Amino acid sequence: MLQDLLLRTREMVVRALRHDDEDGQGMVEYALILVLIAVVVIVVLTTVGKQVNNVFSNISHGLGT
């Protein structure tokens, strides 16, 4: 009976430790995804931002302001 209790306790501790490792890994994955999204947004805004600025400049000059 004591061995059974010890075995169950050991299994619970091992499960808890494995669960902590998975949480840390998930946080790293979320951080990598956020960095990738940030890089894509910066590239898109750099490329499209110049075109949008030109459009607004043309509209502004067309209105005569």
C-alpha positions in Angstrom: 0.0 0.0 0.0 2.8 2.4 0.8 4.6 1.5 -2.4 1.4 2.2 -4.4 1.1 5.6 -2.7 4.7 6.4 -3.4 4.3 5.4 -7.1 1.2 7.6 -7.5 2.9 10.5 -5.9 5.9 10.1 -8.2 3.7 10.0 -11.3 1.9 13.2 -10.2 5.3 15.0 -9.7 6.5 13.8 -13.1 3.3 15.0 -14.8 3.6 18.4 -13.0 7.2 18.8 -14.2 6.3 17.9 -17.8 3.4 20.4 -17.7 5.7 23.2 -16.7 8.1 22.5 -19.5 5.3 22.7 -22.0 4.2 26.1 -20.7 7.6 27.5 -21.1 7.8 26.2 -24.6 4.5 27.7 -25.5 5.6 31.1 -24.3 8.7 30.9 -26.6 6.5 29.9 -29.5 4.2 32.9 -28.9 7.2 35.2 -28.7 8.5 33.9 -32.0 5.1 34.4 -33.6 4.9 38.0 -32.3 8.4 38.8 -33.6 7.5 37.4 -37.0 4.3 39.4 -37.1 6.2 42.6 -36.1 8.7 42.1 -38.9 6.0 41.5 -41.5 4.1 44.6 -40.4 7.3 46.8 -40.5 8.1 45.6 -44.0 4.5 46.1 -45.2 4.3 49.6 -43.7 7.7 50.6 -45.1 6.6 49.5 -48.6 3.0 50.6 -48.6 3.6 53.7 -46.5 5.5 55.5 -49.3 2.7 54.8 -51.7 0.0 56.0 -49.3 2.0 59.1 -48.6 2.2 59.8 -52.4 -1.6 59.3 -52.8 -2.4 61.8 -50.0 0.2 64.2 -51.5 -1.5 64.0 -54.9 -4.9 64.6 -53.4 -3.6 67.5 -51.4 -2.0 69.1 -54.4 -5.1 68.4 -56.5 -7.3 70.2 -54.0 -4.9 73.2 -54.1 -4.1 73.3 -50.4 
